[in-house]
Each structure stands twice: as structure tokens, then as C-alpha cells.
Amino acid sequence: MSKKKQILYCYNENGICMYEYSEINGLKQYIQIRGTDRKNPLMLFLHGGPGGSMAGLCHAFQTDWEKHFTVVNWDQRNTCKTFLANKKRAAEIAKTGSLQDYMADIDAVIKYLHTVYSFEKIVLAGFSWGSLIGAEYAKMHPENVSYYIGIGQHINYIEGLEYTCGCLQELAKDDPADSAAIAGFTKKISGGAEFTPEYLKDLQTFSILGAKYIAKDGKPFPVKELLSSPFLKFREKKAMLRSDPKMFEGTYNTLKTVDFRNNLRFEMPVLFVSGDEDFVCPNELLAQCFDKIDAPEKKNIVLEKATHTCFLDQPEAFIGAIVK
């Protein structure tokens, strides 16, 4: 067996390695299911971004997850494999992406999973942008969710940026150029962020400064693992690396307008995991409303020396937290 097939089909008959496209709400959408033992709980992982597929990197960060859960990766609308499968309709799809669209998509993914896997309810895990739609789905559809896990939980897009900019202003006060860049970005977001090319360029500068002053212990993006990924064809690797912001017009509007705090009622246990150096979705916003969250059981874990991608920075601490 080739090395590629050894990775793609690494689990025996007790486990599962499945790579499928399913017709979901009129779109051909990619779903990937992997785990060592079908008796383990089924976890649907909602990637960040928007457009930040992680399916092609599951061998780089989800191997330990797959020992404890059967992990489902799904490329959301206009993302990576799903984008390429519907490329001729991409401009049309870009105008979709309302909260209702994503709630219907998640619902359809879960219904599809019932046709290939035996389970009662699903463990729903959302990362960054995925935690926005994940938390809302868990609140709206407790009949389908046994546990909710928010990784780098999104609370409010604008307030999160403003909070981090305030921290950066203090940290960069001795550097006039950095301080001026942060002040300029703060002024722009206070009027409401419009995802223009200019704004996206400013957002890149914000990310560079966040990494410089706050996220000092983050591990680099696993480019080598991506380029050698057996899960992706060359054009899919390009689509993952060069995700076009124009493809998420409607989704960006959802990102800007949905506020986690509008409904703090969960009917299942909830766990939030983030890094202490997360400047993208700062845990401080969650901490401010955590006491008001109504759930049978709740926990907020902040991992030390970890950034927004805390599962990459501190993999052992992360899997220990969610398994426990």
C-alpha cells in the first residue's frame, strides 16, 4: 500500500475513513469522516475562516482526536472542495451565507450523517467563525447536540477587534509607527467594518501586529503538511491557500451581525477552550458573559502559551481538555 493510501485509509473495519460529496441544500458539499473506532462519539467540526477548511490538514492536528472521537470535517459553502464542486455557481453562492443558510446546512449535514453512521446526538465543535454558527445551532437544535465545544469562541466581531486594538495600543505605545497603524485601524472598525480590499489589507496588518505583541508562542501554519497533504489535489491546495474574500459576501454580513450574547441558553453541557494569546477571538469577551450562560454544565478553559489555533499550539493540553 502506498504512503498516501496508508494515511487516507489508516483505520481497520472497527474504524472509518470516508470521503464523500453530498447534495446539501442544492449544493454539492464535501464531508470527511475519520476515526479509529465507530463506538466513539461522533464529532462534527466546524472550521473557521470563513473559508478556512481544515479537512486537508486532519493528519497534522486531528490524529489524537480520532482516537477518542469519530471526526467529521465539512467544507462549508464556497470553501475548498465544496467551492470547486460548485465553481460555476460561486458568485451566486457568495450572496448567500445568512445564519439561516448555515443552520439549514448543519441540519442537512447531520441528517446525511445519520444515513452512514449510527448515533443519537452529535458532539458539535466550532472553531473561530465555526463557533459562531456552531453555538447558534446548538442553542436552536438541542435535539441533535449532546455537547457543544467552542474553540476560540466568537462573541462579537467588532467588539473583539476593538478589545484587541485597545490591548495593542498599550503594548505598542513605544513604537510610533505601530501605534499609528493600530489607531487608524481602530477608527475604521468603530464605524463598522466593510470587507473591501483596503479593509482586508488593514486586517492583515492587524494580524501581523497581533502576532508581534500578543501571540508570541504560536506555532507556524503547517505549510509543509498542507503541500504534501494526501487529502487534497493541487487545485484544492490552491483553493485553500487563496480563498477569495469575494466568495463570502453574505457570510461576512453574518459574521458582523450575529452576537453570541443575544441568547445564552444551552440545553446541553458546554465547553469553551481558547489560548491565552488569542487576539482574534479574545477569551476576555467570553469571560465577561460566562456567568450568565445557562447550561446544565459549563466550563471555560484557557490554555497557556497558546494562540487562536490553540489545538495546534498545545495539542496535548487541548485534547486532554475536551476528552475530560
Secondary structure, DSSP 8 states (H G I E B T S, - for coil): --HHHHHHT-S-TTSEEEEEEEEETTEEEEEEEEES-TTS-EEEEE-BTTTB--GGGHHHH-TTHHHHSEEEEE--TTSHHHHHHTGGGHHHHHT---HHHHHHHHHHHHHHHHHHS--SSEEEEEETHHHHHHHHHHHH-GGGEEEEEEES----HHHHHHHHHHHHHHHTTT-HHHHHHHHHHHHHHHT-----HHHHHHHHHHHHHHHHHT-TT-----HHHHHT-TT--HHHHHHHHT--GGGGHHHHHHHHH--GGG--B-SS-EEEEEETT--SS-HHHHHHHGGG-B-SSEEEEEETT--SSHHHHSHHHHHHHHH-
